[in-house]
Amino acid sequence: MRKPTKREALIGGISLAVTIVLCVLIIQHRDFIDEIASWGYTGCFLINVLTSGTVVLPGFGSILTFTLGSVLNPAIVGAVAGIGEATGAIGAYVTGYAGRGLFRHRSSSLYLRFNDLVDRHGSKAVLLLASLITPIYYPFAVFLGMLRFGWVRFFLITWAGRTIKNMILAYLGYFGLRSVLQWLGLNF
C-alpha cells in the first residue's frame, strides 16, 4: 500500500474538514437554509452546492429545483442548479483524490469492479449517473477522485449531467406544480 504524500494528505484533510463543517452548519442552521431558498436563483445555486457537496440533505436540492421551476424561469433554474451541483461535487471528488492512498485493498472486488466500469465506459458512466436522481453520486464522485479521473473532465461531464437532470426537474415543476397551483387558484 502506498502512503499518501503530504500534499494528498493535506488536501484530503482540508476537504474532509470542510465537509464536516458544512454538515454541522447545515444541521445547526436549518432555518437559514430555508431562508436561502427564498433568495431565488442565488438560493437555488447555494442550496445545490451544499446538498451536492455533503450527504446531510440528500434530495433537498432536487425538491427545491422542482419547486422553484414552478415559480421562476425553469430554464434558468435548471441551469443554475446544474452548475451548483457540479460545483458541490468537486468537494467529493477532491476527497477521493486526496484519499487514494488510504484505500487499503486495491485488489478488493468493489475497487476492481468500479475501476473496470470506469475503464470501459468512462465519461458515459459519469454522464449517466450525473443525469439520474440518485443518492450514490456522492460516493461515485469520491471513487472517481480515487481513480484519478481527470478533474476538468469530471466537472464538465458532471455539469452536463446535472444540468440535464435539473432542467427536467424544473420543467416538471413548471408544468406539473404550476398546473396544480393554478387549479387551486394560486397564480404565479
BAFI-3210 file (N, C-alpha, C; in Angstrom, 3 decimals, decimal comma, padded with zeros to 6 digits):
// residues 188
n [1|2|3|4|5|6|7|8|9|10|11|12|13|14|15|16|17|18|19|20|21|22|23|24|25|26|27|28|29|30|31|32|33|34|35|36|37|38|39|40|41|42|43|44|45|46|47|48|49|50|51|52|53|54|55|56|57|58|59|60|61|62|63|64|65|66|67|68|69|70|71|72|73|74|75|76|77|78|79|80|81|82|83|84|85|86|87|88|89|90|91|92|93|94|95|96|97|98|99|100|101|102|103|104|105|106|107|108|109|110|111|112|113|114|115|116|117|118|119|120|121|122|123|124|125|126|127|128|129|130|131|132|133|134|135|136|137|138|139|140|141|142|143|144|145|146|147|148|149|150|151|152|153|154|155|156|157|158|159|160|161|162|163|164|165|166|167|168|169|170|171|172|173|174|175|176|177|178|179|180|181|182|183|184|185|186|187|188]
n.u [000,845|000,565|001,672|-000,064|001,017|002,384|001,095|-001,265|-002,410|-002,815|-004,631|-006,747|-007,369|-008,161|-010,366|-012,051|-012,436|-013,780|-016,125|-017,204|-017,571|-019,453|-021,586|-022,201|-022,881|-025,133|-026,916|-027,167|-028,235|-030,787|-033,013|-031,867|-031,147|-033,667|-034,245|-032,330|-033,336|-035,419|-034,174|-034,266|-032,753|-030,080|-030,244|-031,030|-028,700|-026,813|-027,995|-027,959|-025,205|-024,489|-026,049|-025,115|-022,460|-022,312|-023,538|-025,695|-028,235|-029,771|-031,479|-032,842|-032,014|-033,012|-035,761|-036,077|-035,306|-037,331|-039,545|-038,873|-038,791|-041,441|-042,194|-040,309|-038,274|-037,982|-035,862|-033,644|-033,527|-032,934|-030,409|-028,875|-029,064|-027,786|-025,094|-024,544|-024,732|-022,672|-020,479|-020,541|-020,038|-017,367|-016,086|-016,506|-015,111|-012,479|-012,023|-011,874|-009,703|-007,567|-007,612|-006,776|-004,510|-005,295|-007,005|-007,082|-007,133|-006,536|-007,083|-009,571|-012,888|-014,903|-013,442|-012,050|-014,193|-015,387|-013,276|-012,989|-015,471|-015,207|-012,962|-013,968|-016,296|-016,071|-016,500|-019,168|-020,407|-020,149|-021,660|-024,192|-024,784|-024,664|-026,854|-029,035|-031,447|-030,142|-028,863|-026,305|-024,370|-022,578|-020,735|-019,808|-018,484|-016,412|-015,024|-014,263|-012,432|-010,517|-009,649|-008,298|-009,572|-009,771|-010,016|-011,059|-012,462|-014,211|-015,660|-016,879|-018,423|-020,045|-021,352|-022,798|-024,461|-025,825|-027,102|-028,866|-030,509|-031,544|-032,832|-034,917|-036,260|-036,946|-038,651|-040,620|-041,645|-042,543|-044,561|-046,089|-046,445|-047,145|-049,537|-051,183|-051,182|-052,442|-054,911|-055,785|-056,242|-054,140|-052,142|-049,032]
n.v [-001,182|002,170|005,038|008,089|011,168|014,144|016,357|015,220|014,201|016,589|017,975|016,130|016,153|018,834|018,927|016,994|018,235|020,602|019,477|018,278|020,566|021,964|020,129|020,200|022,924|023,040|021,347|022,703|025,146|025,032|026,682|028,857|027,729|027,400|030,086|030,814|029,489|031,166|033,113|032,919|032,482|032,662|031,442|028,931|028,085|028,080|026,257|023,928|023,586|023,044|020,734|018,917|018,732|017,604|015,007|015,463|016,641|014,981|015,025|017,419|019,529|018,738|018,803|021,524|022,587|021,549|022,831|025,608|025,736|025,923|028,484|030,298|031,113|028,159|027,206|028,735|028,114|025,347|025,418|026,918|025,315|023,037|023,896|024,526|022,016|020,630|022,123|021,638|018,886|018,724|018,869|016,305|014,809|015,781|014,892|012,107|012,053|012,938|010,999|008,613|007,035|006,022|003,981|000,786|-001,826|-002,440|-004,536|-005,386|-006,590|-004,677|-002,337|-003,224|-003,819|-001,326|000,158|-001,193|-000,585|002,201|002,215|000,904|002,345|005,014|008,347|008,160|006,666|008,399|010,597|009,383|008,608|011,131|012,312|011,140|010,956|010,175|008,856|007,859|009,295|010,947|009,147|007,960|010,072|010,406|007,983|008,339|010,376|008,976|007,214|008,873|010,136|012,557|015,862|018,171|017,089|015,513|017,564|018,976|016,957|016,186|018,612|018,825|016,511|016,932|019,318|018,527|016,783|018,606|020,469|018,925|018,387|021,039|021,813|019,870|020,711|023,229|022,640|020,679|021,277|023,975|023,799|022,460|024,367|026,513|025,333|025,236|027,878|029,546|031,718|032,103]
n.w [000,000|-000,881|000,773|001,398|-000,099|001,433|000,417|-000,700|001,640|003,042|001,340|001,366|004,119|004,496|002,751|003,923|006,415|005,655|004,595|006,912|008,527|006,944|007,065|009,822|010,083|008,402|009,750|012,207|011,447|010,117|009,683|008,440|006,019|004,857|004,514|002,618|000,426|-000,270|-001,659|-004,375|-007,528|-006,675|-004,169|-005,030|-006,369|-004,194|-002,350|-003,896|-004,245|-001,579|-000,984|-002,835|-002,228|000,259|002,444|003,990|003,435|001,493|-001,552|-001,038|-002,659|-005,137|-004,657|-004,126|-006,622|-008,282|-007,119|-007,341|-010,093|-010,742|-010,067|-010,935|-013,846|-015,540|-017,169|-016,448|-013,734|-013,872|-015,149|-013,309|-011,015|-011,982|-012,394|-009,783|-008,452|-009,767|-008,951|-006,188|-006,222|-006,771|-004,323|-003,210|-005,093|-004,722|-002,143|-002,545|-004,324|-002,781|-000,845|-001,907|-001,301|001,088|000,614|001,272|000,099|-002,966|-004,459|-003,885|-004,539|-005,002|-005,616|-007,892|-009,654|-009,921|-010,988|-013,396|-014,594|-014,961|-016,617|-018,908|-019,621|-018,813|-019,435|-020,315|-018,296|-016,140|-017,052|-017,292|-014,595|-013,413|-014,556|-013,401|-010,727|-007,944|-004,893|-004,878|-006,180|-004,826|-003,375|-005,721|-006,997|-005,156|-005,512|-008,195|-007,881|-006,406|-008,349|-009,978|-012,102|-014,604|-013,365|-014,602|-016,748|-015,226|-013,880|-016,058|-017,315|-015,192|-014,763|-017,176|-017,014|-014,548|-015,145|-017,163|-015,657|-013,743|-015,374|-016,364|-013,943|-013,172|-015,284|-015,002|-012,570|-013,403|-015,340|-014,014|-011,121|-011,319|-012,756|-010,912|-008,835|-010,157|-010,608|-008,013|-007,659|-007,123|-008,530|-010,153]
ca.u [000,000|001,306|001,252|-000,351|002,028|001,963|000,134|-002,531|-002,957|-003,285|-005,842|-007,799|-007,752|-008,918|-011,651|-012,855|-012,796|-014,801|-017,359|-017,727|-018,047|-020,697|-022,630|-022,572|-023,579|-026,454|-027,751|-027,425|-028,911|-031,790|-033,860|-031,120|-031,244|-034,972|-034,153|-031,557|-034,239|-036,244|-033,338|-034,450|-031,695|-028,888|-030,532|-031,015|-027,294|-026,172|-028,563|-027,478|-023,795|-024,445|-026,620|-024,292|-021,140|-022,415|-024,544|-026,638|-029,576|-029,979|-032,781|-033,400|-031,735|-033,948|-037,080|-036,026|-035,281|-038,683|-040,438|-038,531|-039,152|-042,848|-042,437|-039,314|-037,996|-037,444|-034,587|-032,598|-033,446|-032,221|-029,001|-028,243|-028,969|-026,771|-023,745|-024,385|-024,454|-021,341|-019,522|-020,519|-019,469|-015,901|-015,642|-016,461|-014,023|-011,207|-011,888|-011,378|-008,394|-006,575|-007,665|-006,467|-003,544|-005,929|-007,766|-006,148|-007,124|-006,820|-007,476|-010,916|-013,797|-015,582|-012,488|-011,786|-015,398|-015,567|-012,193|-013,333|-016,578|-014,684|-012,088|-014,749|-017,348|-015,563|-017,346|-020,578|-020,893|-020,257|-022,810|-025,419|-025,060|-024,912|-028,177|-030,079|-031,693|-029,657|-028,002|-024,976|-023,418|-021,522|-019,654|-019,274|-017,512|-015,247|-014,289|-013,628|-011,236|-009,541|-009,127|-007,615|-010,316|-009,418|-010,966|-011,754|-013,428|-015,222|-016,517|-017,676|-019,428|-020,998|-022,139|-023,749|-025,453|-026,654|-027,951|-029,957|-031,405|-032,231|-033,756|-036,106|-036,969|-037,525|-039,794|-041,693|-042,257|-043,235|-045,799|-046,865|-046,814|-047,835|-050,911|-051,888|-051,379|-053,464|-056,175|-056,188|-056,499|-052,930|-051,416|-047,654]
ca.v [000,000|003,426|006,062|009,346|012,216|015,208|017,193|014,482|014,151|017,941|018,241|015,263|016,648|020,083|018,576|016,329|019,238|021,479|018,697|018,145|021,889|022,226|019,259|020,738|024,194|022,761|020,786|023,718|026,333|024,623|027,826|029,667|027,052|027,765|031,483|030,829|029,054|032,292|034,038|032,689|031,793|032,581|030,400|027,656|027,734|027,764|025,017|022,799|023,376|022,403|019,383|018,052|018,607|016,919|013,946|015,804|016,949|014,362|015,244|018,747|020,339|018,334|019,321|022,968|022,837|021,261|023,876|026,894|025,662|026,285|029,901|031,099|030,608|026,812|027,014|029,342|027,310|024,115|025,728|027,346|024,133|022,158|024,400|024,417|020,621|020,279|022,783|020,895|017,551|018,836|018,548|014,846|014,353|016,117|013,970|010,839|012,263|013,018|009,808|007,414|006,217|005,438|002,806|-000,269|-003,039|-002,150|-005,785|-005,751|-006,765|-003,407|-001,457|-003,759|-003,657|000,093|000,535|-001,775|000,213|003,490|001,942|000,529|003,290|006,348|009,546|007,788|006,256|009,616|011,355|008,672|008,737|012,540|012,672|010,466|011,358|009,026|009,247|007,256|010,100|011,444|008,162|007,763|011,152|010,089|006,926|008,904|011,058|007,945|006,630|009,948|010,556|013,964|016,707|019,067|016,226|015,193|018,734|019,278|015,906|016,313|019,807|018,486|015,561|017,563|020,323|017,768|016,332|019,737|021,043|018,065|018,649|022,382|021,824|019,096|021,628|024,284|022,146|019,894|022,018|025,201|023,421|022,176|025,635|027,263|024,653|025,645|029,311|030,274|032,021|032,614]
ca.w [000,000|-000,971|001,724|000,704|000,033|002,352|-000,306|-000,759|002,996|003,372|000,553|001,903|005,441|004,322|002,144|004,948|007,424|005,067|004,524|008,278|008,954|006,218|007,627|011,136|009,864|007,831|010,811|013,230|010,906|009,127|009,364|007,492|004,729|004,311|004,093|001,376|-000,644|-000,684|-002,421|-005,809|-008,269|-005,815|-003,186|-005,762|-006,561|-002,908|-001,808|-004,696|-003,891|-000,258|-000,986|-003,667|-001,616|001,546|002,453|005,058|002,933|000,189|-002,158|-000,810|-003,843|-006,191|-004,266|-004,319|-008,062|-008,755|-006,619|-007,952|-011,507|-010,920|-009,787|-011,648|-015,186|-015,331|-017,865|-015,621|-012,508|-014,204|-015,417|-012,053|-010,154|-012,572|-012,080|-008,330|-008,094|-010,270|-008,071|-004,929|-006,441|-006,764|-002,964|-003,078|-005,961|-004,070|-001,007|-003,081|-004,930|-001,709|-000,008|-002,679|-000,594|002,257|000,189|001,647|-000,719|-004,371|-005,104|-003,440|-005,670|-005,262|-006,287|-009,228|-010,485|-010,203|-011,880|-014,695|-015,126|-015,421|-017,767|-020,093|-020,007|-018,522|-019,465|-020,457|-016,977|-015,321|-017,553|-016,942|-013,161|-013,097|-015,076|-012,631|-009,338|-007,179|-003,771|-004,955|-006,944|-003,924|-003,287|-007,069|-007,204|-004,321|-006,205|-009,387|-007,391|-006,046|-009,583|-010,688|-013,286|-014,792|-012,638|-015,533|-017,432|-014,220|-013,659|-017,257|-017,529|-014,084|-015,046|-018,241|-016,500|-013,512|-015,800|-017,797|-014,585|-013,130|-016,362|-016,350|-012,679|-013,195|-016,204|-014,371|-011,610|-014,138|-015,927|-013,055|-009,920|-011,725|-013,111|-009,666|-008,127|-010,883|-010,366|-006,670|-007,659|-006,739|-009,756|-010,004]
c.u [000,884|000,768|000,953|000,791|001,507|000,906|-001,233|-003,196|-003,516|-004,586|-007,000|-008,289|-008,581|-010,301|-012,580|-013,321|-013,897|-016,138|-017,999|-018,294|-019,361|-021,846|-023,130|-023,352|-024,989|-027,398|-028,125|-028,276|-029,922|-032,709|-033,183|-031,168|-032,584|-034,967|-033,385|-032,455|-035,110|-035,451|-033,431|-033,289|-030,423|-029,077|-030,514|-029,581|-026,659|-026,695|-028,037|-025,990|-023,713|-024,959|-025,805|-022,927|-021,147|-023,458|-025,629|-028,064|-029,832|-031,389|-033,348|-033,176|-032,693|-035,352|-037,145|-036,058|-036,669|-039,627|-040,148|-038,836|-040,583|-043,105|-041,436|-039,140|-037,329|-036,101|-033,435|-032,420|-032,655|-030,739|-028,251|-028,058|-027,903|-025,363|-023,499|-024,033|-023,073|-020,255|-019,408|-019,870|-017,944|-015,357|-015,531|-015,307|-012,671|-010,967|-011,334|-009,984|-007,306|-006,530|-007,307|-005,513|-004,131|-006,746|-006,848|-006,056|-007,514|-007,201|-008,867|-011,854|-014,522|-014,678|-012,246|-012,980|-015,583|-014,509|-012,476|-014,455|-016,071|-013,759|-012,887|-015,674|-017,007|-016,601|-018,832|-021,177|-021,087|-021,476|-024,126|-025,752|-025,329|-026,307|-029,324|-030,243|-031,341|-028,763|-026,586|-023,973|-022,296|-020,419|-019,023|-018,210|-016,249|-014,392|-013,601|-012,376|-010,141|-008,886|-008,366|-008,246|-010,045|-010,448|-011,705|-012,828|-014,565|-016,192|-017,429|-018,765|-020,481|-021,912|-023,188|-024,849|-026,387|-027,551|-029,123|-030,986|-032,209|-033,152|-035,054|-036,922|-037,659|-038,738|-040,942|-042,410|-043,068|-044,574|-046,678|-047,368|-047,567|-049,293|-051,745|-052,182|-052,435|-054,847|-056,718|-056,458|-055,316|-052,088|-050,050|-047,156]
c.v [001,237|004,407|007,348|010,352|013,272|016,097|016,517|014,433|015,510|018,264|017,405|015,732|017,912|019,793|017,916|017,326|020,166|020,750|018,567|019,473|022,225|021,394|019,811|022,036|023,976|022,245|021,854|024,872|025,974|025,784|028,725|029,047|027,372|029,207|031,600|030,452|030,201|033,322|033,823|031,942|031,639|031,498|029,025|027,183|027,284|026,460|023,816|022,545|022,607|020,971|018,420|017,796|017,916|015,815|014,221|015,963|016,295|014,619|016,638|019,650|020,014|018,862|020,823|023,320|022,619|022,399|025,220|026,906|026,065|027,777|030,832|030,522|029,234|026,566|027,570|028,548|026,033|024,344|026,102|026,154|023,172|022,605|024,333|022,999|020,192|020,896|022,047|019,531|017,572|018,511|017,054|014,283|014,584|015,220|012,630|010,960|012,253|011,748|008,523|006,480|005,537|004,203|001,599|-001,416|-002,717|-003,412|-006,229|-005,792|-005,472|-002,471|-001,927|-003,592|-002,198|000,581|000,022|-000,975|001,526|003,285|001,667|001,637|004,745|007,449|009,218|007,399|007,462|010,424|010,694|008,842|010,181|012,967|012,078|011,090|010,149|009,489|008,684|008,112|010,630|010,398|007,854|008,823|010,922|009,023|007,457|009,686|010,071|007,338|007,640|010,255|012,045|014,917|017,672|018,275|015,850|016,357|018,980|018,237|015,956|017,500|019,500|017,566|016,174|018,643|019,641|017,369|017,496|020,474|020,241|018,321|020,010|022,451|020,959|019,950|022,705|023,795|021,416|020,710|023,297|024,908|023,150|023,473|026,493|026,649|025,028|027,142|030,142|030,498|032,621|033,088]
c.w [000,000|000,049|000,960|000,917|000,998|001,697|-000,358|000,615|003,400|002,635|001,078|003,255|005,359|003,758|003,155|006,008|006,899|004,996|005,896|008,766|008,253|006,773|008,956|010,970|009,314|008,912|011,832|012,718|009,825|008,747|008,333|006,095|004,067|003,813|002,774|000,200|-001,142|-001,483|-003,917|-006,428|-007,432|-004,763|-003,818|-005,956|-005,245|-002,312|-002,588|-004,488|-002,577|-000,292|-001,839|-003,037|-000,273|001,430|003,489|004,549|001,578|-000,316|-001,985|-002,020|-004,981|-005,909|-004,500|-005,811|-008,666|-008,369|-007,272|-009,448|-011,753|-010,728|-010,471|-013,055|-015,063|-016,030|-017,034|-014,334|-012,775|-014,433|-014,144|-011,111|-010,670|-012,246|-010,572|-007,897|-008,581|-009,396|-006,742|-005,065|-006,471|-005,371|-002,733|-003,903|-005,285|-002,860|-001,480|-003,654|-003,863|-000,875|-000,719|-001,937|000,629|001,907|000,310|000,640|-002,150|-005,122|-004,663|-004,643|-006,022|-006,043|-007,720|-010,164|-010,892|-011,188|-013,292|-015,363|-015,699|-016,618|-019,039|-020,566|-019,702|-018,481|-019,582|-019,104|-016,070|-015,749|-017,160|-015,459|-012,757|-013,535|-014,273|-011,259|-008,491|-006,040|-003,871|-005,719|-006,071|-003,768|-004,651|-007,356|-006,376|-005,011|-007,465|-009,008|-007,037|-007,283|-010,441|-012,048|-013,436|-014,190|-013,563|-016,279|-016,481|-014,045|-014,858|-017,487|-016,426|-014,319|-016,107|-017,714|-015,475|-014,100|-016,498|-016,741|-014,019|-014,090|-016,380|-015,086|-012,699|-014,124|-015,699|-013,328|-012,291|-014,680|-014,929|-011,882|-010,267|-012,074|-011,868|-008,908|-008,829|-010,667|-008,982|-006,563|-007,228|-007,987|-009,452|-011,330]
res [m|r|k|p|t|k|r|e|a|l|i|g|g|i|s|l|a|v|t|i|v|l|c|v|l|i|i|q|h|r|d|f|i|d|e|i|a|s|w|g|y|t|g|c|f|l|i|n|v|l|t|s|g|t|v|v|l|p|g|f|g|s|i|l|t|f|t|l|g|s|v|l|n|p|a|i|v|g|a|v|a|g|i|g|e|a|t|g|a|i|g|a|y|v|t|g|y|a|g|r|g|l|f|r|h|r|s|s|s|l|y|l|r|f|n|d|l|v|d|r|h|g|s|k|a|v|l|l|l|a|s|l|i|t|p|i|y|y|p|f|a|v|f|l|g|m|l|r|f|g|w|v|r|f|f|l|i|t|w|a|g|r|t|i|k|n|m|i|l|a|y|l|g|y|f|g|l|r|s|v|l|q|w|l|g|l|n|f]
***
